[in-house]
Amino acid sequence: LGGDGTPFEYAIRMRQFDQSQLFDVRQERDDLPAELLTNLARQVADFHKSLPPVADDKPLGTPEAVYAAMQENF
């Protein structure tokens, strides 16, 4: 910390997310109000609308790129 070398790893301290508030857990309790989901959908849509479009010569957003990113998560 504060040295002259190049950092090779970073650590952060995060607050633990209350696991009882995960959507799958809330769904099990029948505790996912439509208003909450609608609000989340609006926020995600607004975020995406605020971004500049990807240049046509970039592969980002193609079905292949989306599929590859999805495969990395499963």
mmCIF file of the N, C-alpha and C atoms, coordinates in Angstrom:
data_MODEL
# 
_entry.id   MODEL 
# 
loop_
_atom_site.group_PDB 
_atom_site.id 
_atom_site.type_symbol 
_atom_site.label_atom_id 
_atom_site.label_alt_id 
_atom_site.label_comp_id 
_atom_site.label_asym_id 
_atom_site.label_entity_id 
_atom_site.label_seq_id 
_atom_site.pdbx_PDB_ins_code 
_atom_site.Cartn_x 
_atom_site.Cartn_y 
_atom_site.Cartn_z 
_atom_site.occupancy 
_atom_site.B_iso_or_equiv 
_atom_site.pdbx_formal_charge 
_atom_site.auth_seq_id 
_atom_site.auth_comp_id 
_atom_site.auth_asym_id 
_atom_site.auth_atom_id 
_atom_site.pdbx_PDB_model_num 
ATOM 1   N N  . LEU A 1 1  ? 0.846   -1.172  0.000   1.00 0.00 ? 1  LEU A N  1 
ATOM 2   C CA . LEU A 1 1  ? 0.000   0.000   0.000   1.00 0.00 ? 1  LEU A CA 1 
ATOM 3   C C  . LEU A 1 1  ? 0.892   1.235   0.000   1.00 0.00 ? 1  LEU A C  1 
ATOM 4   N N  . GLY A 1 2  ? 0.698   2.055   -0.984  1.00 0.00 ? 2  GLY A N  1 
ATOM 5   C CA . GLY A 1 2  ? 1.485   3.278   -1.070  1.00 0.00 ? 2  GLY A CA 1 
ATOM 6   C C  . GLY A 1 2  ? 2.906   3.063   -1.562  1.00 0.00 ? 2  GLY A C  1 
ATOM 7   N N  . GLY A 1 3  ? 3.223   1.848   -2.038  1.00 0.00 ? 3  GLY A N  1 
ATOM 8   C CA . GLY A 1 3  ? 4.570   1.561   -2.515  1.00 0.00 ? 3  GLY A CA 1 
ATOM 9   C C  . GLY A 1 3  ? 4.793   2.046   -3.929  1.00 0.00 ? 3  GLY A C  1 
ATOM 10  N N  . ASP A 1 4  ? 5.981   1.771   -4.432  1.00 0.00 ? 4  ASP A N  1 
ATOM 11  C CA . ASP A 1 4  ? 6.352   2.213   -5.770  1.00 0.00 ? 4  ASP A CA 1 
ATOM 12  C C  . ASP A 1 4  ? 6.012   1.204   -6.857  1.00 0.00 ? 4  ASP A C  1 
ATOM 13  N N  . GLY A 1 5  ? 5.764   -0.041  -6.488  1.00 0.00 ? 5  GLY A N  1 
ATOM 14  C CA . GLY A 1 5  ? 5.519   -1.082  -7.479  1.00 0.00 ? 5  GLY A CA 1 
ATOM 15  C C  . GLY A 1 5  ? 4.141   -0.987  -8.107  1.00 0.00 ? 5  GLY A C  1 
ATOM 16  N N  . THR A 1 6  ? 3.949   -1.787  -9.125  1.00 0.00 ? 6  THR A N  1 
ATOM 17  C CA . THR A 1 6  ? 2.661   -1.865  -9.805  1.00 0.00 ? 6  THR A CA 1 
ATOM 18  C C  . THR A 1 6  ? 1.734   -2.785  -9.023  1.00 0.00 ? 6  THR A C  1 
ATOM 19  N N  . PRO A 1 7  ? 0.534   -2.330  -8.697  1.00 0.00 ? 7  PRO A N  1 
ATOM 20  C CA . PRO A 1 7  ? -0.395  -3.205  -7.964  1.00 0.00 ? 7  PRO A CA 1 
ATOM 21  C C  . PRO A 1 7  ? -0.720  -4.443  -8.791  1.00 0.00 ? 7  PRO A C  1 
ATOM 22  N N  . PHE A 1 8  ? -0.820  -5.570  -8.124  1.00 0.00 ? 8  PHE A N  1 
ATOM 23  C CA . PHE A 1 8  ? -1.169  -6.796  -8.837  1.00 0.00 ? 8  PHE A CA 1 
ATOM 24  C C  . PHE A 1 8  ? -2.501  -7.359  -8.379  1.00 0.00 ? 8  PHE A C  1 
ATOM 25  N N  . GLU A 1 9  ? -3.018  -6.859  -7.290  1.00 0.00 ? 9  GLU A N  1 
ATOM 26  C CA . GLU A 1 9  ? -4.307  -7.331  -6.800  1.00 0.00 ? 9  GLU A CA 1 
ATOM 27  C C  . GLU A 1 9  ? -4.903  -6.239  -5.915  1.00 0.00 ? 9  GLU A C  1 
ATOM 28  N N  . TYR A 1 10 ? -6.202  -6.108  -5.981  1.00 0.00 ? 10 TYR A N  1 
ATOM 29  C CA . TYR A 1 10 ? -6.883  -5.109  -5.175  1.00 0.00 ? 10 TYR A CA 1 
ATOM 30  C C  . TYR A 1 10 ? -7.856  -5.819  -4.247  1.00 0.00 ? 10 TYR A C  1 
ATOM 31  N N  . ALA A 1 11 ? -8.076  -5.246  -3.100  1.00 0.00 ? 11 ALA A N  1 
ATOM 32  C CA . ALA A 1 11 ? -9.056  -5.797  -2.165  1.00 0.00 ? 11 ALA A CA 1 
ATOM 33  C C  . ALA A 1 11 ? -9.985  -4.668  -1.738  1.00 0.00 ? 11 ALA A C  1 
ATOM 34  N N  . ILE A 1 12 ? -11.247 -4.983  -1.654  1.00 0.00 ? 12 ILE A N  1 
ATOM 35  C CA . ILE A 1 12 ? -12.217 -4.015  -1.165  1.00 0.00 ? 12 ILE A CA 1 
ATOM 36  C C  . ILE A 1 12 ? -13.065 -4.686  -0.101  1.00 0.00 ? 12 ILE A C  1 
ATOM 37  N N  . ARG A 1 13 ? -13.600 -3.893  0.744   1.00 0.00 ? 13 ARG A N  1 
ATOM 38  C CA . ARG A 1 13 ? -14.490 -4.412  1.774   1.00 0.00 ? 13 ARG A CA 1 
ATOM 39  C C  . ARG A 1 13 ? -15.897 -3.979  1.407   1.00 0.00 ? 13 ARG A C  1 
ATOM 40  N N  . MET A 1 14 ? -16.776 -4.957  1.316   1.00 0.00 ? 14 MET A N  1 
ATOM 41  C CA . MET A 1 14 ? -18.150 -4.663  0.935   1.00 0.00 ? 14 MET A CA 1 
ATOM 42  C C  . MET A 1 14 ? -19.090 -5.107  2.046   1.00 0.00 ? 14 MET A C  1 
ATOM 43  N N  . ARG A 1 15 ? -20.206 -4.432  2.122   1.00 0.00 ? 15 ARG A N  1 
ATOM 44  C CA . ARG A 1 15 ? -21.236 -4.891  3.053   1.00 0.00 ? 15 ARG A CA 1 
ATOM 45  C C  . ARG A 1 15 ? -21.892 -6.122  2.472   1.00 0.00 ? 15 ARG A C  1 
ATOM 46  N N  . GLN A 1 16 ? -22.214 -7.071  3.334   1.00 0.00 ? 16 GLN A N  1 
ATOM 47  C CA . GLN A 1 16 ? -22.881 -8.298  2.884   1.00 0.00 ? 16 GLN A CA 1 
ATOM 48  C C  . GLN A 1 16 ? -24.326 -7.970  2.527   1.00 0.00 ? 16 GLN A C  1 
ATOM 49  N N  . PHE A 1 17 ? -24.741 -8.419  1.370   1.00 0.00 ? 17 PHE A N  1 
ATOM 50  C CA . PHE A 1 17 ? -26.120 -8.232  0.931   1.00 0.00 ? 17 PHE A CA 1 
ATOM 51  C C  . PHE A 1 17 ? -27.004 -9.178  1.726   1.00 0.00 ? 17 PHE A C  1 
ATOM 52  N N  . ASP A 1 18 ? -28.102 -8.672  2.235   1.00 0.00 ? 18 ASP A N  1 
ATOM 53  C CA . ASP A 1 18 ? -29.042 -9.489  3.002   1.00 0.00 ? 18 ASP A CA 1 
ATOM 54  C C  . ASP A 1 18 ? -29.617 -10.576 2.099   1.00 0.00 ? 18 ASP A C  1 
ATOM 55  N N  . GLN A 1 19 ? -29.231 -11.812 2.345   1.00 0.00 ? 19 GLN A N  1 
ATOM 56  C CA . GLN A 1 19 ? -29.617 -12.934 1.491   1.00 0.00 ? 19 GLN A CA 1 
ATOM 57  C C  . GLN A 1 19 ? -31.126 -13.140 1.436   1.00 0.00 ? 19 GLN A C  1 
ATOM 58  N N  . SER A 1 20 ? -31.837 -12.669 2.445   1.00 0.00 ? 20 SER A N  1 
ATOM 59  C CA . SER A 1 20 ? -33.295 -12.812 2.435   1.00 0.00 ? 20 SER A CA 1 
ATOM 60  C C  . SER A 1 20 ? -33.943 -11.897 1.398   1.00 0.00 ? 20 SER A C  1 
ATOM 61  N N  . GLN A 1 21 ? -33.167 -10.958 0.842   1.00 0.00 ? 21 GLN A N  1 
ATOM 62  C CA . GLN A 1 21 ? -33.702 -10.030 -0.149  1.00 0.00 ? 21 GLN A CA 1 
ATOM 63  C C  . GLN A 1 21 ? -33.398 -10.440 -1.584  1.00 0.00 ? 21 GLN A C  1 
ATOM 64  N N  . LEU A 1 22 ? -32.717 -11.569 -1.772  1.00 0.00 ? 22 LEU A N  1 
ATOM 65  C CA . LEU A 1 22 ? -32.491 -12.067 -3.127  1.00 0.00 ? 22 LEU A CA 1 
ATOM 66  C C  . LEU A 1 22 ? -33.836 -12.374 -3.768  1.00 0.00 ? 22 LEU A C  1 
ATOM 67  N N  . PHE A 1 23 ? -33.942 -12.099 -5.062  1.00 0.00 ? 23 PHE A N  1 
ATOM 68  C CA . PHE A 1 23 ? -35.236 -12.275 -5.723  1.00 0.00 ? 23 PHE A CA 1 
ATOM 69  C C  . PHE A 1 23 ? -35.726 -13.711 -5.678  1.00 0.00 ? 23 PHE A C  1 
ATOM 70  N N  . ASP A 1 24 ? -34.828 -14.683 -5.797  1.00 0.00 ? 24 ASP A N  1 
ATOM 71  C CA . ASP A 1 24 ? -35.301 -16.069 -5.755  1.00 0.00 ? 24 ASP A CA 1 
ATOM 72  C C  . ASP A 1 24 ? -35.858 -16.421 -4.385  1.00 0.00 ? 24 ASP A C  1 
ATOM 73  N N  . VAL A 1 25 ? -35.252 -15.880 -3.331  1.00 0.00 ? 25 VAL A N  1 
ATOM 74  C CA . VAL A 1 25 ? -35.736 -16.122 -1.967  1.00 0.00 ? 25 VAL A CA 1 
ATOM 75  C C  . VAL A 1 25 ? -37.064 -15.403 -1.759  1.00 0.00 ? 25 VAL A C  1 
ATOM 76  N N  . ARG A 1 26 ? -37.147 -14.179 -2.238  1.00 0.00 ? 26 ARG A N  1 
ATOM 77  C CA . ARG A 1 26 ? -38.399 -13.433 -2.103  1.00 0.00 ? 26 ARG A CA 1 
ATOM 78  C C  . ARG A 1 26 ? -39.518 -14.094 -2.892  1.00 0.00 ? 26 ARG A C  1 
ATOM 79  N N  . GLN A 1 27 ? -39.186 -14.640 -4.054  1.00 0.00 ? 27 GLN A N  1 
ATOM 80  C CA . GLN A 1 27 ? -40.200 -15.333 -4.853  1.00 0.00 ? 27 GLN A CA 1 
ATOM 81  C C  . GLN A 1 27 ? -40.739 -16.542 -4.094  1.00 0.00 ? 27 GLN A C  1 
ATOM 82  N N  . GLU A 1 28 ? -39.853 -17.270 -3.428  1.00 0.00 ? 28 GLU A N  1 
ATOM 83  C CA . GLU A 1 28 ? -40.282 -18.427 -2.626  1.00 0.00 ? 28 GLU A CA 1 
ATOM 84  C C  . GLU A 1 28 ? -41.283 -18.008 -1.551  1.00 0.00 ? 28 GLU A C  1 
ATOM 85  N N  . ARG A 1 29 ? -41.114 -16.785 -1.037  1.00 0.00 ? 29 ARG A N  1 
ATOM 86  C CA . ARG A 1 29 ? -42.020 -16.268 0.003   1.00 0.00 ? 29 ARG A CA 1 
ATOM 87  C C  . ARG A 1 29 ? -43.228 -15.561 -0.604  1.00 0.00 ? 29 ARG A C  1 
ATOM 88  N N  . ASP A 1 30 ? -43.326 -15.565 -1.923  1.00 0.00 ? 30 ASP A N  1 
ATOM 89  C CA . ASP A 1 30 ? -44.379 -14.824 -2.620  1.00 0.00 ? 30 ASP A CA 1 
ATOM 90  C C  . ASP A 1 30 ? -44.317 -13.348 -2.232  1.00 0.00 ? 30 ASP A C  1 
ATOM 91  N N  . ASP A 1 31 ? -43.093 -12.805 -2.265  1.00 0.00 ? 31 ASP A N  1 
ATOM 92  C CA . ASP A 1 31 ? -42.836 -11.436 -1.822  1.00 0.00 ? 31 ASP A CA 1 
ATOM 93  C C  . ASP A 1 31 ? -42.093 -10.638 -2.901  1.00 0.00 ? 31 ASP A C  1 
ATOM 94  N N  . LEU A 1 32 ? -42.582 -10.729 -4.135  1.00 0.00 ? 32 LEU A N  1 
ATOM 95  C CA . LEU A 1 32 ? -42.021 -9.927  -5.222  1.00 0.00 ? 32 LEU A CA 1 
ATOM 96  C C  . LEU A 1 32 ? -43.146 -9.102  -5.840  1.00 0.00 ? 32 LEU A C  1 
ATOM 97  N N  . PRO A 1 33 ? -43.431 -7.951  -5.256  1.00 0.00 ? 33 PRO A N  1 
ATOM 98  C CA . PRO A 1 33 ? -44.533 -7.136  -5.775  1.00 0.00 ? 33 PRO A CA 1 
ATOM 99  C C  . PRO A 1 33 ? -44.260 -6.664  -7.204  1.00 0.00 ? 33 PRO A C  1 
ATOM 100 N N  . ALA A 1 34 ? -45.311 -6.586  -7.989  1.00 0.00 ? 34 ALA A N  1 
ATOM 101 C CA . ALA A 1 34 ? -45.200 -6.132  -9.379  1.00 0.00 ? 34 ALA A CA 1 
ATOM 102 C C  . ALA A 1 34 ? -44.564 -4.748  -9.446  1.00 0.00 ? 34 ALA A C  1 
ATOM 103 N N  . GLU A 1 35 ? -44.869 -3.895  -8.496  1.00 0.00 ? 35 GLU A N  1 
ATOM 104 C CA . GLU A 1 35 ? -44.309 -2.535  -8.486  1.00 0.00 ? 35 GLU A CA 1 
ATOM 105 C C  . GLU A 1 35 ? -42.783 -2.574  -8.386  1.00 0.00 ? 35 GLU A C  1 
ATOM 106 N N  . LEU A 1 36 ? -42.249 -3.474  -7.577  1.00 0.00 ? 36 LEU A N  1 
ATOM 107 C CA . LEU A 1 36 ? -40.800 -3.609  -7.440  1.00 0.00 ? 36 LEU A CA 1 
ATOM 108 C C  . LEU A 1 36 ? -40.170 -4.041  -8.765  1.00 0.00 ? 36 LEU A C  1 
ATOM 109 N N  . LEU A 1 37 ? -40.765 -5.030  -9.406  1.00 0.00 ? 37 LEU A N  1 
ATOM 110 C CA . LEU A 1 37 ? -40.236 -5.528  -10.671 1.00 0.00 ? 37 LEU A CA 1 
ATOM 111 C C  . LEU A 1 37 ? -40.369 -4.494  -11.783 1.00 0.00 ? 37 LEU A C  1 
ATOM 112 N N  . THR A 1 38 ? -41.482 -3.768  -11.799 1.00 0.00 ? 38 THR A N  1 
ATOM 113 C CA . THR A 1 38 ? -41.679 -2.712  -12.793 1.00 0.00 ? 38 THR A CA 1 
ATOM 114 C C  . THR A 1 38 ? -40.647 -1.611  -12.609 1.00 0.00 ? 38 THR A C  1 
ATOM 115 N N  . ASN A 1 39 ? -40.399 -1.222  -11.369 1.00 0.00 ? 39 ASN A N  1 
ATOM 116 C CA . ASN A 1 39 ? -39.410 -0.190  -11.075 1.00 0.00 ? 39 ASN A CA 1 
ATOM 117 C C  . ASN A 1 39 ? -38.017 -0.645  -11.512 1.00 0.00 ? 39 ASN A C  1 
ATOM 118 N N  . LEU A 1 40 ? -37.668 -1.882  -11.208 1.00 0.00 ? 40 LEU A N  1 
ATOM 119 C CA . LEU A 1 40 ? -36.371 -2.412  -11.621 1.00 0.00 ? 40 LEU A CA 1 
ATOM 120 C C  . LEU A 1 40 ? -36.255 -2.419  -13.145 1.00 0.00 ? 40 LEU A C  1 
ATOM 121 N N  . ALA A 1 41 ? -37.294 -2.876  -13.820 1.00 0.00 ? 41 ALA A N  1 
ATOM 122 C CA . ALA A 1 41 ? -37.280 -2.916  -15.284 1.00 0.00 ? 41 ALA A CA 1 
ATOM 123 C C  . ALA A 1 41 ? -37.105 -1.515  -15.863 1.00 0.00 ? 41 ALA A C  1 
ATOM 124 N N  . ARG A 1 42 ? -37.764 -0.531  -15.273 1.00 0.00 ? 42 ARG A N  1 
ATOM 125 C CA . ARG A 1 42 ? -37.618 0.859   -15.749 1.00 0.00 ? 42 ARG A CA 1 
ATOM 126 C C  . ARG A 1 42 ? -36.190 1.353   -15.559 1.00 0.00 ? 42 ARG A C  1 
ATOM 127 N N  . GLN A 1 43 ? -35.608 1.059   -14.400 1.00 0.00 ? 43 GLN A N  1 
ATOM 128 C CA . GLN A 1 43 ? -34.238 1.495   -14.134 1.00 0.00 ? 43 GLN A CA 1 
ATOM 129 C C  . GLN A 1 43 ? -33.253 0.866   -15.114 1.00 0.00 ? 43 GLN A C  1 
ATOM 130 N N  . VAL A 1 44 ? -33.416 -0.416  -15.377 1.00 0.00 ? 44 VAL A N  1 
ATOM 131 C CA . VAL A 1 44 ? -32.528 -1.095  -16.327 1.00 0.00 ? 44 VAL A CA 1 
ATOM 132 C C  . VAL A 1 44 ? -32.718 -0.515  -17.728 1.00 0.00 ? 44 VAL A C  1 
ATOM 133 N N  . ALA A 1 45 ? -33.965 -0.315  -18.139 1.00 0.00 ? 45 ALA A N  1 
ATOM 134 C CA . ALA A 1 45 ? -34.241 0.249   -19.466 1.00 0.00 ? 45 ALA A CA 1 
ATOM 135 C C  . ALA A 1 45 ? -33.675 1.663   -19.581 1.00 0.00 ? 45 ALA A C  1 
ATOM 136 N N  . ASP A 1 46 ? -33.867 2.484   -18.551 1.00 0.00 ? 46 ASP A N  1 
ATOM 137 C CA . ASP A 1 46 ? -33.342 3.854   -18.576 1.00 0.00 ? 46 ASP A CA 1 
ATOM 138 C C  . ASP A 1 46 ? -31.821 3.852   -18.669 1.00 0.00 ? 46 ASP A C  1 
ATOM 139 N N  . PHE A 1 47 ? -31.188 2.949   -17.936 1.00 0.00 ? 47 PHE A N  1 
ATOM 140 C CA . PHE A 1 47 ? -29.734 2.845   -17.992 1.00 0.00 ? 47 PHE A CA 1 
ATOM 141 C C  . PHE A 1 47 ? -29.285 2.520   -19.416 1.00 0.00 ? 47 PHE A C  1 
ATOM 142 N N  . HIS A 1 48 ? -29.914 1.533   -20.019 1.00 0.00 ? 48 HIS A N  1 
ATOM 143 C CA . HIS A 1 48 ? -29.528 1.137   -21.371 1.00 0.00 ? 48 HIS A CA 1 
ATOM 144 C C  . HIS A 1 48 ? -29.811 2.243   -22.384 1.00 0.00 ? 48 HIS A C  1 
ATOM 145 N N  . LYS A 1 49 ? -30.908 2.971   -22.202 1.00 0.00 ? 49 LYS A N  1 
ATOM 146 C CA . LYS A 1 49 ? -31.220 4.076   -23.118 1.00 0.00 ? 49 LYS A CA 1 
ATOM 147 C C  . LYS A 1 49 ? -30.210 5.210   -22.993 1.00 0.00 ? 49 LYS A C  1 
ATOM 148 N N  . SER A 1 50 ? -29.573 5.344   -21.825 1.00 0.00 ? 50 SER A N  1 
ATOM 149 C CA . SER A 1 50 ? -28.635 6.441   -21.604 1.00 0.00 ? 50 SER A CA 1 
ATOM 150 C C  . SER A 1 50 ? -27.265 6.183   -22.230 1.00 0.00 ? 50 SER A C  1 
ATOM 151 N N  . LEU A 1 51 ? -27.014 4.964   -22.665 1.00 0.00 ? 51 LEU A N  1 
ATOM 152 C CA . LEU A 1 51 ? -25.709 4.620   -23.224 1.00 0.00 ? 51 LEU A CA 1 
ATOM 153 C C  . LEU A 1 51 ? -25.650 4.929   -24.720 1.00 0.00 ? 51 LEU A C  1 
ATOM 154 N N  . PRO A 1 52 ? -24.472 5.305   -25.195 1.00 0.00 ? 52 PRO A N  1 
ATOM 155 C CA . PRO A 1 52 ? -24.352 5.534   -26.641 1.00 0.00 ? 52 PRO A CA 1 
ATOM 156 C C  . PRO A 1 52 ? -24.430 4.200   -27.379 1.00 0.00 ? 52 PRO A C  1 
ATOM 157 N N  . PRO A 1 53 ? -24.907 4.222   -28.609 1.00 0.00 ? 53 PRO A N  1 
ATOM 158 C CA . PRO A 1 53 ? -24.963 2.971   -29.373 1.00 0.00 ? 53 PRO A CA 1 
ATOM 159 C C  . PRO A 1 53 ? -23.557 2.465   -29.679 1.00 0.00 ? 53 PRO A C  1 
ATOM 160 N N  . VAL A 1 54 ? -23.447 1.176   -29.832 1.00 0.00 ? 54 VAL A N  1 
ATOM 161 C CA . VAL A 1 54 ? -22.172 0.557   -30.197 1.00 0.00 ? 54 VAL A CA 1 
ATOM 162 C C  . VAL A 1 54 ? -21.954 0.756   -31.695 1.00 0.00 ? 54 VAL A C  1 
ATOM 163 N N  . ALA A 1 55 ? -20.731 1.067   -32.062 1.00 0.00 ? 55 ALA A N  1 
ATOM 164 C CA . ALA A 1 55 ? -20.408 1.266   -33.479 1.00 0.00 ? 55 ALA A CA 1 
ATOM 165 C C  . ALA A 1 55 ? -20.692 -0.009  -34.268 1.00 0.00 ? 55 ALA A C  1 
ATOM 166 N N  . ASP A 1 56 ? -21.119 0.175   -35.503 1.00 0.00 ? 56 ASP A N  1 
ATOM 167 C CA . ASP A 1 56 ? -21.481 -0.958  -36.357 1.00 0.00 ? 56 ASP A CA 1 
ATOM 168 C C  . ASP A 1 56 ? -20.325 -1.925  -36.592 1.00 0.00 ? 56 ASP A C  1 
ATOM 169 N N  . ASP A 1 57 ? -19.090 -1.430  -36.503 1.00 0.00 ? 57 ASP A N  1 
ATOM 170 C CA . ASP A 1 57 ? -17.945 -2.304  -36.768 1.00 0.00 ? 57 ASP A CA 1 
ATOM 171 C C  . ASP A 1 57 ? -17.469 -3.056  -35.526 1.00 0.00 ? 57 ASP A C  1 
ATOM 172 N N  . LYS A 1 58 ? -18.202 -2.945  -34.430 1.00 0.00 ? 58 LYS A N  1 
ATOM 173 C CA . LYS A 1 58 ? -17.859 -3.647  -33.188 1.00 0.00 ? 58 LYS A CA 1 
ATOM 174 C C  . LYS A 1 58 ? -18.767 -4.860  -33.024 1.00 0.00 ? 58 LYS A C  1 
ATOM 175 N N  . PRO A 1 59 ? -18.204 -5.983  -32.582 1.00 0.00 ? 59 PRO A N  1 
ATOM 176 C CA . PRO A 1 59 ? -19.023 -7.194  -32.447 1.00 0.00 ? 59 PRO A CA 1 
ATOM 177 C C  . PRO A 1 59 ? -19.914 -7.195  -31.202 1.00 0.00 ? 59 PRO A C  1 
ATOM 178 N N  . LEU A 1 60 ? -19.699 -6.249  -30.291 1.00 0.00 ? 60 LEU A N  1 
ATOM 179 C CA . LEU A 1 60 ? -20.485 -6.210  -29.066 1.00 0.00 ? 60 LEU A CA 1 
ATOM 180 C C  . LEU A 1 60 ? -21.965 -6.081  -29.394 1.00 0.00 ? 60 LEU A C  1 
ATOM 181 N N  . GLY A 1 61 ? -22.769 -6.939  -28.825 1.00 0.00 ? 61 GLY A N  1 
ATOM 182 C CA . GLY A 1 61 ? -24.202 -6.888  -29.058 1.00 0.00 ? 61 GLY A CA 1 
ATOM 183 C C  . GLY A 1 61 ? -24.687 -7.837  -30.125 1.00 0.00 ? 61 GLY A C  1 
ATOM 184 N N  . THR A 1 62 ? -23.771 -8.448  -30.850 1.00 0.00 ? 62 THR A N  1 
ATOM 185 C CA . THR A 1 62 ? -24.195 -9.448  -31.829 1.00 0.00 ? 62 THR A CA 1 
ATOM 186 C C  . THR A 1 62 ? -24.689 -10.679 -31.077 1.00 0.00 ? 62 THR A C  1 
ATOM 187 N N  . PRO A 1 63 ? -25.522 -11.475 -31.696 1.00 0.00 ? 63 PRO A N  1 
ATOM 188 C CA . PRO A 1 63 ? -25.982 -12.690 -31.009 1.00 0.00 ? 63 PRO A CA 1 
ATOM 189 C C  . PRO A 1 63 ? -24.825 -13.553 -30.515 1.00 0.00 ? 63 PRO A C  1 
ATOM 190 N N  . GLU A 1 64 ? -23.756 -13.635 -31.302 1.00 0.00 ? 64 GLU A N  1 
ATOM 191 C CA . GLU A 1 64 ? -22.605 -14.453 -30.910 1.00 0.00 ? 64 GLU A CA 1 
ATOM 192 C C  . GLU A 1 64 ? -21.920 -13.896 -29.662 1.00 0.00 ? 64 GLU A C  1 
ATOM 193 N N  . ALA A 1 65 ? -21.769 -12.585 -29.602 1.00 0.00 ? 65 ALA A N  1 
ATOM 194 C CA . ALA A 1 65 ? -21.115 -11.962 -28.450 1.00 0.00 ? 65 ALA A CA 1 
ATOM 195 C C  . ALA A 1 65 ? -21.970 -12.101 -27.197 1.00 0.00 ? 65 ALA A C  1 
ATOM 196 N N  . VAL A 1 66 ? -23.265 -11.917 -27.347 1.00 0.00 ? 66 VAL A N  1 
ATOM 197 C CA . VAL A 1 66 ? -24.170 -12.063 -26.201 1.00 0.00 ? 66 VAL A CA 1 
ATOM 198 C C  . VAL A 1 66 ? -24.146 -13.501 -25.706 1.00 0.00 ? 66 VAL A C  1 
ATOM 199 N N  . TYR A 1 67 ? -24.182 -14.446 -26.625 1.00 0.00 ? 67 TYR A N  1 
ATOM 200 C CA . TYR A 1 67 ? -24.158 -15.865 -26.256 1.00 0.00 ? 67 TYR A CA 1 
ATOM 201 C C  . TYR A 1 67 ? -22.849 -16.217 -25.550 1.00 0.00 ? 67 TYR A C  1 
ATOM 202 N N  . ALA A 1 68 ? -21.718 -15.722 -26.052 1.00 0.00 ? 68 ALA A N  1 
ATOM 203 C CA . ALA A 1 68 ? -20.423 -16.008 -25.434 1.00 0.00 ? 68 ALA A CA 1 
ATOM 204 C C  . ALA A 1 68 ? -20.368 -15.462 -24.012 1.00 0.00 ? 68 ALA A C  1 
ATOM 205 N N  . ALA A 1 69 ? -20.856 -14.250 -23.808 1.00 0.00 ? 69 ALA A N  1 
ATOM 206 C CA . ALA A 1 69 ? -20.868 -13.668 -22.461 1.00 0.00 ? 69 ALA A CA 1 
ATOM 207 C C  . ALA A 1 69 ? -21.770 -14.473 -21.537 1.00 0.00 ? 69 ALA A C  1 
ATOM 208 N N  . MET A 1 70 ? -22.906 -14.911 -22.041 1.00 0.00 ? 70 MET A N  1 
ATOM 209 C CA . MET A 1 70 ? -23.827 -15.714 -21.239 1.00 0.00 ? 70 MET A CA 1 
ATOM 210 C C  . MET A 1 70 ? -23.172 -17.031 -20.845 1.00 0.00 ? 70 MET A C  1 
ATOM 211 N N  . GLN A 1 71 ? -22.479 -17.663 -21.783 1.00 0.00 ? 71 GLN A N  1 
ATOM 212 C CA . GLN A 1 71 ? -21.835 -18.947 -21.510 1.00 0.00 ? 71 GLN A CA 1 
ATOM 213 C C  . GLN A 1 71 ? -20.775 -18.823 -20.417 1.00 0.00 ? 71 GLN A C  1 
ATOM 214 N N  . GLU A 1 72 ? -20.111 -17.671 -20.327 1.00 0.00 ? 72 GLU A N  1 
ATOM 215 C CA . GLU A 1 72 ? -19.101 -17.457 -19.289 1.00 0.00 ? 72 GLU A CA 1 
ATOM 216 C C  . GLU A 1 72 ? -19.714 -17.448 -17.894 1.00 0.00 ? 72 GLU A C  1 
ATOM 217 N N  . ASN A 1 73 ? -21.002 -17.161 -17.802 1.00 0.00 ? 73 ASN A N  1 
ATOM 218 C CA . ASN A 1 73 ? -21.664 -17.086 -16.501 1.00 0.00 ? 73 ASN A CA 1 
ATOM 219 C C  . ASN A 1 73 ? -22.291 -18.398 -16.069 1.00 0.00 ? 73 ASN A C  1 
ATOM 220 N N  . PHE A 1 74 ? -22.283 -19.401 -16.939 1.00 0.00 ? 74 PHE A N  1 
ATOM 221 C CA . PHE A 1 74 ? -22.923 -20.671 -16.584 1.00 0.00 ? 74 PHE A CA 1 
ATOM 222 C C  . PHE A 1 74 ? -21.982 -21.813 -16.682 1.00 0.00 ? 74 PHE A C  1 
# 
